Amino acid sequence: MQIGEAAERTGLSLRTIRHYEDVGLVIPSARSKGGFRLYTETDVERLMVVRRMKPLDFSLEEMRDLLEATDRLASPEPMEDGERERLRKRLDSYLTAAEARCETLRAQLTAAEDFAATLRRHQASDT
């Protein structure tokens, strides 16, 4: 699929997808004869991983590290002794961080909802 369809499927802008290519996060799997970027389902999945990490404030380097770890775990290439365990520990650390950041966001959402409710009460009592 071309970049427009990848953008539509992921909810990312063309500019954002190109930026992720420029920084080495998601490289299109191929190019058409006309030079258009071509993306596979795997590429779209990678874009979705990045998209989901962004609101949790993971850095580009962290995104790259996570993608490299998942790529290596999925690779059929043989691994050195202990490499699989080290990669799983890296993934575990990202899971722990993501869960903590989600909890922080839930707390922020609760506070924001409480504030909005306060404003609604003030507005209702003003009429």
Salt bridges, closest charged atoms under 4 A:
GLU21 OE2 - ARG31 NH2 3.19
GLU21 OE1 - ARG37 NE 2.43
GLU41 OE1 - ARG9 NH2 2.71
GLU61 OE1 - ARG64 NH1 2.79
GLU62 OE2 - ARG101 NH2 3.98
ASP65 OD1 - ARG90 NH2 2.58
ASP71 OD1 - ARG46 NH1 2.67
GLU83 OE2 - ARG72 NE 2.86
GLU103 OE1 - ARG106 NE 3.44
